[in-house]
Amino acid sequence: MKKQTKKRILFALCIILVFLIAFMAYEYYTEYQSGILKEDSESAESIHFSQNEATENTDFAQTFQSDILCGDNEIPVCSGNEYGKTHEIIKHDFYTLCYCEKFEQSEWVAYQLTASELEKVADRKNNFNSDPAVSTGSATPSDYKGSGYDRGHLAPAADMSFSEHAMDESFFMSNMSPQAPDLNRGLWLKMEEIEREWAKKYGSVYIVSGPVLNREDFATIGENEVAVPEFFYKILVSWVDSSASAGHYVWIAYLAPNGKTSNNPSDFVSTVSEIESLTGIDFFPALNAVVK
């Protein structure tokens, strides 16, 4: 009888142990799934959609799909000459910029990247040169020498690898801004990768990048006194065709400090309105009702 009692107790303990293991596994799975859903939800909130507004102006949406830079009303507009800065708009073959002589860099660089331009044809050459199109003379490569700052591309070279000419244009110093190595080689690089992901996913993406130049007294580097910004922004806009409707816009905006940060772009999601408030730039004059 004692042996049978021991066996029954042991069997009961085994049943209880199996039950506890099963219960703990279920709890872990539930918590894990909840975490995944939460992450997906947070990621979805980072990308903005404009279904209703876009359907009201389908003709313009198709213009945007082909080339949002086709008219002067569709590029960023600067607010004025505060802090003594000038606004010289220069249209290169593969991107457009607004150069500020006061700070010896562009306050924005804008261009469109298409899925077909993701095919790599040209290798990076690091042939940094002054921009001959800047009437007052741009910064020079020597301004950055020994400064501790990278010559950070606003329009990345990797986005211009579809053409030797485009690659060469990407190395004009007007397309550079002093970036901390931690930013340029980490978070900013991740944001540039997202640009190419959007071009592949949506067929094309319109990109505006630049420094926040909203003060008079920035630290400077080099003989030309290139201002060192404290923040950089990047804004992406794409048009999405839809079989169920006329389509819609999607966009996302990032605002990143010029220093060591996490390398997760989702930690630095901002809004177009916030960046416009900081910079004094109207990024989308023809899209104001849609992209904010």
TORLUM-190248 format. One record per residue (C-alpha): x, y, z; residue number from 1; residue in three letters. Coordinates in pm, 1 decimal, m for minus. Layout:
SITE	u	v	w	seke	paro
SITE	X	Y	Z	NUM	ALA;
...
end
This chain:
SITE	u	v	w	seke	paro
SITE	0.0	0.0	0.0	1	MET;
SITE	282.4	240.7	82.4	2	LYS;
SITE	439.5	188.1	m261.4	3	LYS;
SITE	104.9	256.8	m432.0	4	GLN;
SITE	56.4	573.4	m224.1	5	THR;
SITE	401.5	700.6	m317.8	6	LYS;
SITE	332.9	632.6	m685.5	7	LYS;
SITE	3.7	821.0	m667.4	8	ARG;
SITE	169.1	1118.8	m495.7	9	ILE;
SITE	451.1	1119.9	m753.0	10	LEU;
SITE	200.2	1098.9	m1038.2	11	PHE;
SITE	m0.3	1386.8	m891.7	12	ALA;
SITE	313.7	1598.1	m857.4	13	LEU;
SITE	403.2	1526.2	m1220.0	14	CYS;
SITE	55.4	1636.3	m1330.6	15	ILE;
SITE	87.5	1958.6	m1129.5	16	ILE;
SITE	434.5	2025.8	m1274.8	17	LEU;
SITE	311.6	1974.3	m1629.8	18	VAL;
SITE	20.3	2207.8	m1561.9	19	PHE;
SITE	249.6	2477.7	m1424.0	20	LEU;
SITE	485.6	2451.9	m1721.8	21	ILE;
SITE	192.6	2476.3	m1963.0	22	ALA;
SITE	50.0	2777.1	m1775.1	23	PHE;
SITE	383.8	2960.1	m1773.7	24	MET;
SITE	434.2	2890.7	m2143.3	25	ALA;
SITE	88.7	3030.4	m2220.3	26	TYR;
SITE	155.9	3344.8	m2015.8	27	GLU;
SITE	489.7	3400.4	m2188.7	28	TYR;
SITE	334.2	3353.4	m2533.6	29	TYR;
SITE	52.3	3597.3	m2451.6	30	THR;
SITE	296.9	3861.2	m2325.8	31	GLU;
SITE	523.1	3808.5	m2628.0	32	TYR;
SITE	235.1	3850.0	m2873.4	33	GLN;
SITE	118.9	4160.0	m2688.9	34	SER;
SITE	466.3	4309.7	m2721.9	35	GLY;
SITE	481.4	4234.1	m3093.6	36	ILE;
SITE	142.5	4393.3	m3152.6	37	LEU;
SITE	246.4	4698.6	m2952.3	38	LYS;
SITE	566.0	4738.1	m3158.4	39	GLU;
SITE	370.5	4704.2	m3481.2	40	ASP;
SITE	120.8	4962.8	m3360.2	41	SER;
SITE	394.7	5209.8	m3265.8	42	GLU;
SITE	565.5	5162.9	m3603.2	43	SER;
SITE	238.1	5219.6	m3786.4	44	ALA;
SITE	179.5	5543.8	m3597.5	45	GLU;
SITE	514.2	5677.5	m3718.2	46	SER;
SITE	399.4	5679.9	m4080.4	47	ILE;
SITE	126.8	5930.7	m4162.3	48	HIS;
SITE	m150.1	5868.8	m4414.5	49	PHE;
SITE	m375.0	6115.7	m4597.1	50	SER;
SITE	m641.9	5914.3	m4776.6	51	GLN;
SITE	m921.3	6175.3	m4772.5	52	ASN;
SITE	m716.5	6482.9	m4859.6	53	GLU;
SITE	m534.4	6315.6	m5148.0	54	ALA;
SITE	m851.6	6195.8	m5317.8	55	THR;
SITE	m969.6	6556.6	m5339.7	56	GLU;
SITE	m678.2	6649.4	m5567.6	57	ASN;
SITE	m592.1	6347.1	m5776.0	58	THR;
SITE	m445.5	6546.9	m6065.0	59	ASP;
SITE	m182.2	6705.6	m5845.3	60	PHE;
SITE	m106.8	6368.8	m5689.1	61	ALA;
SITE	m16.8	6231.1	m6029.4	62	GLN;
SITE	208.4	6533.3	m6087.4	63	THR;
SITE	377.5	6458.2	m5758.8	64	PHE;
SITE	428.5	6097.5	m5863.8	65	GLN;
SITE	619.1	6205.7	m6173.8	66	SER;
SITE	818.9	6496.9	m6031.5	67	ASP;
SITE	731.9	6709.0	m5728.3	68	ILE;
SITE	1019.8	6944.2	m5818.0	69	LEU;
SITE	874.9	7035.0	m6157.2	70	CYS;
SITE	757.7	7380.3	m6044.2	71	GLY;
SITE	891.3	7653.9	m5816.9	72	ASP;
SITE	575.2	7630.7	m5605.6	73	ASN;
SITE	656.0	7271.5	m5515.5	74	GLU;
SITE	996.7	7317.8	m5353.1	75	ILE;
SITE	1055.1	7442.0	m4995.7	76	PRO;
SITE	1011.7	7813.8	m4931.5	77	VAL;
SITE	1239.9	7993.1	m4683.7	78	CYS;
SITE	1091.2	8250.8	m4451.0	79	SER;
SITE	1335.8	8538.2	m4500.2	80	GLY;
SITE	1685.4	8665.2	m4427.8	81	ASN;
SITE	1681.5	8636.8	m4051.2	82	GLU;
SITE	2027.0	8607.4	m3892.9	83	TYR;
SITE	2167.0	8767.3	m4208.9	84	GLY;
SITE	2150.1	8446.5	m4407.7	85	LYS;
SITE	2096.0	8448.6	m4782.4	86	THR;
SITE	1879.3	8201.4	m4971.6	87	HIS;
SITE	2028.4	8100.7	m5304.8	88	GLU;
SITE	1832.5	7823.4	m5472.9	89	ILE;
SITE	2047.7	7606.6	m5698.4	90	ILE;
SITE	1906.9	7337.5	m5924.0	91	LYS;
SITE	2159.7	7069.2	m6003.5	92	HIS;
SITE	2066.3	6792.3	m6241.7	93	ASP;
SITE	1972.5	6545.4	m5969.0	94	PHE;
SITE	1881.4	6756.0	m5666.3	95	TYR;
SITE	1784.2	7110.2	m5570.0	96	THR;
SITE	1921.7	7302.7	m5272.4	97	LEU;
SITE	1899.7	7634.7	m5093.8	98	CYS;
SITE	2245.2	7760.9	m4995.3	99	TYR;
SITE	2297.4	7990.6	m4695.5	100	CYS;
SITE	2613.9	8195.0	m4725.1	101	GLU;
SITE	2581.5	8299.3	m4360.7	102	LYS;
SITE	2628.2	7939.5	m4244.7	103	PHE;
SITE	2823.4	7808.1	m4549.5	104	GLU;
SITE	2589.1	7515.6	m4611.3	105	GLN;
SITE	2246.7	7438.0	m4748.6	106	SER;
SITE	1942.8	7479.7	m4526.7	107	GLU;
SITE	1767.3	7214.9	m4735.1	108	TRP;
SITE	1841.7	6969.1	m5014.2	109	VAL;
SITE	1546.7	6816.3	m5198.7	110	ALA;
SITE	1520.2	6544.5	m5462.2	111	TYR;
SITE	1313.8	6251.7	m5578.8	112	GLN;
SITE	1442.7	5894.0	m5570.1	113	LEU;
SITE	1270.4	5630.8	m5783.2	114	THR;
SITE	1278.7	5253.2	m5767.3	115	ALA;
SITE	1457.7	5235.9	m6103.0	116	SER;
SITE	1737.6	5456.2	m5961.5	117	GLU;
SITE	1819.8	5197.0	m5695.6	118	LEU;
SITE	2024.8	5000.9	m5948.6	119	GLU;
SITE	2389.0	5073.6	m5872.2	120	LYS;
SITE	2600.2	5189.4	m6166.0	121	VAL;
SITE	2857.1	5424.5	m6010.8	122	ALA;
SITE	3096.1	5358.1	m5723.5	123	ASP;
SITE	3164.3	5608.2	m5448.2	124	ARG;
SITE	3477.2	5814.8	m5522.5	125	LYS;
SITE	3495.3	6060.1	m5230.2	126	ASN;
SITE	3575.8	6339.6	m5475.4	127	ASN;
SITE	3464.7	6628.3	m5251.2	128	PHE;
SITE	3465.6	6961.8	m5436.4	129	ASN;
SITE	3344.0	7316.7	m5389.8	130	SER;
SITE	3014.6	7385.1	m5565.5	131	ASP;
SITE	3082.2	7607.1	m5870.7	132	PRO;
SITE	2713.4	7701.6	m5888.3	133	ALA;
SITE	2717.4	7887.6	m5554.1	134	VAL;
SITE	2761.3	8252.5	m5649.3	135	SER;
SITE	2925.1	8351.5	m5319.7	136	THR;
SITE	3150.3	8044.7	m5310.7	137	GLY;
SITE	3069.5	7733.1	m5111.4	138	SER;
SITE	3257.1	7573.6	m4823.4	139	ALA;
SITE	3567.1	7373.1	m4915.4	140	THR;
SITE	3689.6	7026.6	m4814.9	141	PRO;
SITE	3969.3	7185.0	m4612.4	142	SER;
SITE	3714.0	7353.9	m4383.7	143	ASP;
SITE	3641.3	7013.6	m4233.5	144	TYR;
SITE	4001.0	6897.1	m4201.8	145	LYS;
SITE	4095.9	6824.4	m3841.6	146	GLY;
SITE	3759.1	6951.1	m3715.6	147	SER;
SITE	3639.4	6621.9	m3574.4	148	GLY;
SITE	3322.7	6645.0	m3785.7	149	TYR;
SITE	3226.6	6435.6	m4087.4	150	ASP;
SITE	3132.8	6589.6	m4419.8	151	ARG;
SITE	2776.4	6467.7	m4380.0	152	GLY;
SITE	2581.3	6421.9	m4703.0	153	HIS;
SITE	2234.6	6575.7	m4708.0	154	LEU;
SITE	2154.7	6390.6	m5030.9	155	ALA;
SITE	2347.4	6065.1	m4974.4	156	PRO;
SITE	2593.0	5933.5	m5229.3	157	ALA;
SITE	2424.4	5592.3	m5210.7	158	ALA;
SITE	2103.8	5750.7	m5347.6	159	ASP;
SITE	2301.1	5881.0	m5646.1	160	MET;
SITE	2477.0	5559.5	m5745.4	161	SER;
SITE	2256.0	5517.3	m6054.7	162	PHE;
SITE	2476.0	5758.6	m6253.4	163	SER;
SITE	2838.2	5872.1	m6258.6	164	GLU;
SITE	2721.3	6231.0	m6303.5	165	HIS;
SITE	2474.5	6206.6	m6013.6	166	ALA;
SITE	2746.2	6054.7	m5794.9	167	MET;
SITE	2982.1	6341.6	m5877.3	168	ASP;
SITE	2712.2	6599.0	m5796.4	169	GLU;
SITE	2651.3	6439.9	m5457.3	170	SER;
SITE	3006.0	6535.6	m5350.8	171	PHE;
SITE	2962.7	6910.7	m5395.3	172	PHE;
SITE	3037.6	7078.5	m5062.7	173	MET;
SITE	2699.4	7252.1	m5081.8	174	SER;
SITE	2555.0	6905.6	m5014.1	175	ASN;
SITE	2760.9	6869.2	m4692.9	176	MET;
SITE	2701.8	6974.0	m4335.5	177	SER;
SITE	2922.0	6915.2	m4028.8	178	PRO;
SITE	2790.7	6601.0	m3862.9	179	GLN;
SITE	2923.4	6424.4	m3556.3	180	ALA;
SITE	3067.5	6086.1	m3662.5	181	PRO;
SITE	2826.4	5906.5	m3427.7	182	ASP;
SITE	2532.0	6061.5	m3612.8	183	LEU;
SITE	2665.9	6039.2	m3967.6	184	ASN;
SITE	2778.0	5675.6	m3941.8	185	ARG;
SITE	2490.9	5556.5	m3725.1	186	GLY;
SITE	2142.5	5705.8	m3705.2	187	LEU;
SITE	2171.6	5919.7	m4020.9	188	TRP;
SITE	2288.7	5617.1	m4217.0	189	LEU;
SITE	1984.3	5420.3	m4097.3	190	LYS;
SITE	1756.0	5702.6	m4211.1	191	MET;
SITE	1920.2	5699.4	m4554.3	192	GLU;
SITE	1851.2	5327.4	m4578.0	193	GLU;
SITE	1483.3	5397.7	m4508.9	194	ILE;
SITE	1479.0	5636.2	m4807.4	195	GLU;
SITE	1577.8	5352.8	m5038.0	196	ARG;
SITE	1329.2	5117.1	m4875.6	197	GLU;
SITE	1053.5	5368.0	m4948.1	198	TRP;
SITE	1163.8	5411.4	m5310.0	199	ALA;
SITE	1148.5	5035.1	m5354.7	200	LYS;
SITE	816.8	4993.3	m5172.2	201	LYS;
SITE	626.1	5288.9	m5319.8	202	TYR;
SITE	800.4	5331.9	m5655.7	203	GLY;
SITE	934.0	5676.7	m5566.7	204	SER;
SITE	998.6	5896.9	m5264.8	205	VAL;
SITE	1047.5	6273.3	m5233.5	206	TYR;
SITE	1313.8	6359.5	m4975.7	207	ILE;
SITE	1406.5	6684.2	m4802.2	208	VAL;
SITE	1705.4	6686.9	m4565.9	209	SER;
SITE	1892.7	6962.5	m4389.0	210	GLY;
SITE	2032.3	7121.0	m4074.0	211	PRO;
SITE	1832.5	7333.2	m3830.7	212	VAL;
SITE	1984.8	7680.8	m3872.6	213	LEU;
SITE	1774.2	7885.4	m3634.6	214	ASN;
SITE	2034.4	8081.2	m3439.4	215	ARG;
SITE	2303.4	8341.4	m3487.6	216	GLU;
SITE	2577.2	8200.8	m3266.0	217	ASP;
SITE	2664.3	7849.2	m3384.8	218	PHE;
SITE	3012.2	7712.2	m3330.4	219	ALA;
SITE	3204.4	7708.6	m3658.7	220	THR;
SITE	3480.3	7512.2	m3830.9	221	ILE;
SITE	3735.5	7600.3	m4098.1	222	GLY;
SITE	3853.0	7918.5	m4263.1	223	GLU;
SITE	3506.8	7975.6	m4411.6	224	ASN;
SITE	3345.2	7943.4	m4066.7	225	GLU;
SITE	3103.9	7662.9	m4147.7	226	VAL;
SITE	2832.2	7654.0	m3880.1	227	ALA;
SITE	2794.0	7333.2	m3677.5	228	VAL;
SITE	2419.4	7263.5	m3642.2	229	PRO;
SITE	2274.8	7110.6	m3328.0	230	GLU;
SITE	1995.8	6923.6	m3509.9	231	PHE;
SITE	1923.6	6770.7	m3849.5	232	PHE;
SITE	1592.3	6678.8	m4009.4	233	TYR;
SITE	1480.5	6442.8	m4282.9	234	LYS;
SITE	1132.2	6428.2	m4437.5	235	ILE;
SITE	1003.9	6156.0	m4672.9	236	LEU;
SITE	684.8	6175.5	m4881.4	237	VAL;
SITE	546.5	5913.4	m5119.5	238	SER;
SITE	232.8	5875.7	m5326.5	239	TRP;
SITE	59.3	5538.9	m5303.0	240	VAL;
SITE	m168.4	5418.0	m5582.1	241	ASP;
SITE	m471.3	5226.7	m5461.3	242	SER;
SITE	m714.9	5006.3	m5648.8	243	SER;
SITE	m984.0	5088.5	m5391.4	244	ALA;
SITE	m956.9	5467.2	m5427.2	245	SER;
SITE	m765.8	5745.4	m5598.8	246	ALA;
SITE	m464.8	5678.0	m5375.1	247	GLY;
SITE	m306.0	5861.7	m5086.3	248	HIS;
SITE	13.6	6014.2	m4952.1	249	TYR;
SITE	235.2	5863.5	m4685.9	250	VAL;
SITE	503.8	6061.3	m4507.2	251	TRP;
SITE	737.7	6057.0	m4212.6	252	ILE;
SITE	960.8	6320.6	m4053.0	253	ALA;
SITE	1271.3	6278.4	m3837.7	254	TYR;
SITE	1454.4	6526.4	m3613.8	255	LEU;
SITE	1794.3	6411.2	m3483.9	256	ALA;
SITE	2049.5	6574.5	m3250.9	257	PRO;
SITE	2400.1	6621.7	m3389.3	258	ASN;
SITE	2578.1	6384.3	m3153.6	259	GLY;
SITE	2576.0	6037.4	m3008.2	260	LYS;
SITE	2229.2	5883.2	m3007.0	261	THR;
SITE	2057.3	5549.2	m3036.4	262	SER;
SITE	2062.1	5418.5	m3391.8	263	ASN;
SITE	1687.4	5358.6	m3399.8	264	ASN;
SITE	1515.0	5609.6	m3633.2	265	PRO;
SITE	1176.0	5548.3	m3468.3	266	SER;
SITE	1313.4	5717.4	m3154.7	267	ASP;
SITE	1341.8	6044.8	m3348.8	268	PHE;
SITE	1012.2	6064.5	m3535.4	269	VAL;
SITE	882.5	6421.7	m3549.4	270	SER;
SITE	621.5	6608.6	m3754.7	271	THR;
SITE	650.6	6835.9	m4056.4	272	VAL;
SITE	483.7	7113.5	m3855.7	273	SER;
SITE	740.0	7089.6	m3577.3	274	GLU;
SITE	1032.0	7104.0	m3819.1	275	ILE;
SITE	875.2	7395.5	m4005.2	276	GLU;
SITE	839.6	7578.3	m3673.8	277	SER;
SITE	1205.3	7517.7	m3588.8	278	LEU;
SITE	1348.1	7607.7	m3929.9	279	THR;
SITE	1107.7	7871.5	m4060.4	280	GLY;
SITE	1083.1	7671.6	m4385.8	281	ILE;
SITE	755.8	7586.5	m4560.9	282	ASP;
SITE	846.6	7246.1	m4699.1	283	PHE;
SITE	538.2	7166.5	m4906.4	284	PHE;
SITE	364.7	7484.5	m5027.2	285	PRO;
SITE	141.2	7291.6	m5265.8	286	ALA;
SITE	75.5	7009.1	m5020.2	287	LEU;
SITE	m1.9	7202.5	m4703.6	288	ASN;
SITE	m353.2	7061.7	m4678.1	289	ALA;
SITE	m216.4	6709.2	m4697.9	290	VAL;
SITE	128.7	6685.5	m4546.0	291	VAL;
SITE	160.5	6821.8	m4194.7	292	LYS;
end
